[in-house]
Amino acid sequence: MRISPEYRKLNLQLHRSNPDYGRAAHAIAPMVVQLAQETGAQSLLDYGCGKGTLRPAVLALAPDLDVSEYDPAMPGKDSEPSPVHLAVCIDVLEHIEPDCLGDVLSHIQSLGLGGAFFIVDTVLAQKTLADGRNAHLIVEGLPWWHEKLNGYFNVVVAQPIIPEQPERVLIIGVPLSAA
């Protein structure tokens, strides 16, 4: 199971009640486009797209990229996605129910045929769910995430996005068969 029905409802409620929740990915568009160009990716999937701000930002920089979106908690973006060259998962994994993380990572692995690009926050969120829990259900450091993702991808980059923000990490993985 990738998301429980109860958690899907909580996420949708947070998206509806907080206009800023699920909007920050557009700021990462230049990094995503650069990686797509460097790897020759022609299609990418914004996995856990939230309100969908990454797609228009990427297309403004690289209009020839085929960009699709998937978010199981967002009506209209919850259809099963097709495989792509590059799966992009920005500020999503820390929101996954811990018992569902393996299924989610397997799903991403099956969709990102050329690899995956992850940004993960490693500290508590400033937002809470309606049931009182912190919006970041998994709060672990870079070594933990590196090890977890390395079971699904060959991790080729694992580092803070910028040294001044060590709590926000970038992880890039290529398919296990590419070792």
SVG drawing of the C-alpha trace seen along z (x, -y; Angstrom):
<svg xmlns="http://www.w3.org/2000/svg" viewBox="-10 -30 39 35">
<polyline fill="none" stroke="black" stroke-width="0.4" points="0.0,0.0 1.4,-3.4 -1.1,-5.5 -3.8,-4.7 -7.3,-6.1 -7.2,-8.0 -3.8,-9.6 -5.0,-10.5 -7.9,-12.5 -5.5,-14.2 -3.2,-15.3 -6.1,-16.6 -7.4,-18.5 -4.0,-20.1 -3.7,-21.0 -7.1,-22.6 -6.6,-24.5 -3.0,-25.7 -2.5,-27.5 1.3,-27.2 1.4,-23.4 2.7,-21.5 3.8,-24.6 7.6,-24.9 8.9,-22.6 9.0,-25.3 12.2,-26.7 14.0,-23.4 13.1,-23.5 16.6,-24.7 18.3,-21.7 15.7,-19.3 16.2,-20.7 20.0,-20.5 19.9,-16.9 17.4,-16.0 19.7,-17.6 22.9,-16.0 21.3,-12.6 19.4,-12.9 16.0,-12.4 13.2,-13.3 10.4,-12.6 10.0,-13.1 7.4,-12.5 6.8,-14.9 6.0,-12.2 4.0,-13.7 3.5,-16.8 1.2,-18.5 -0.3,-21.6 1.7,-21.1 4.1,-24.1 7.1,-22.1 5.7,-21.2 5.1,-24.8 8.4,-25.9 10.2,-23.1 8.3,-23.6 9.2,-27.3 12.9,-26.3 12.7,-23.2 9.5,-23.2 10.4,-20.0 10.4,-17.9 7.5,-15.6 6.5,-16.3 3.8,-14.3 2.4,-14.6 1.3,-12.2 0.0,-12.7 -2.3,-10.1 -3.8,-12.8 -4.7,-15.2 -7.9,-14.6 -7.1,-14.8 -3.4,-13.9 -4.0,-10.5 -4.1,-8.3 -1.5,-5.7 1.5,-7.2 3.5,-5.8 7.2,-5.1 9.5,-8.0 13.2,-8.6 13.5,-10.5 11.3,-10.4 11.5,-13.6 10.4,-13.6 10.7,-16.9 9.8,-17.2 7.7,-14.1 9.4,-11.1 9.4,-12.7 5.6,-12.9 5.1,-9.2 3.6,-6.9 6.5,-4.9 4.8,-1.6 4.3,-2.6 7.8,-3.8 9.0,-0.6 6.0,-0.4 6.4,-4.0 10.1,-3.6 9.4,-0.4 6.8,-2.4 9.2,-5.2 11.9,-2.6 9.5,-1.1 8.6,-4.5 12.0,-6.2 13.6,-4.1 16.7,-6.3 16.9,-7.1 15.4,-9.4 16.0,-12.8 15.0,-13.3 15.0,-16.3 14.2,-15.3 13.8,-17.5 15.4,-15.9 13.8,-18.0 10.3,-18.5 7.9,-20.5 6.3,-23.7 2.9,-22.3 0.7,-19.8 -1.9,-17.4 -5.5,-17.8 -4.9,-14.8 -2.1,-16.7 0.9,-14.9 3.7,-16.8 3.4,-16.8 6.9,-15.1 6.1,-11.6 9.7,-10.4 12.4,-12.6 15.8,-11.0 19.2,-12.3 21.1,-12.0 22.9,-8.7 19.5,-7.0 18.0,-8.2 21.2,-7.3 21.0,-3.8 17.2,-3.5 17.3,-4.7 20.4,-2.7 18.3,0.4 16.2,-0.8 18.7,-2.8 22.5,-3.2 22.9,-6.4 25.4,-8.6 24.8,-11.9 23.8,-12.3 24.5,-15.7 22.9,-18.8 21.5,-21.0 23.6,-23.9 26.0,-23.7 24.1,-26.5 21.0,-24.2 22.2,-20.8 18.6,-19.7 17.6,-19.7 19.3,-17.0 19.6,-16.1 19.8,-12.4 20.2,-11.2 20.0,-7.5 20.4,-5.5 18.8,-2.1 20.4,0.8 21.1,2.4 23.3,-0.6 26.1,0.2"/>
</svg>
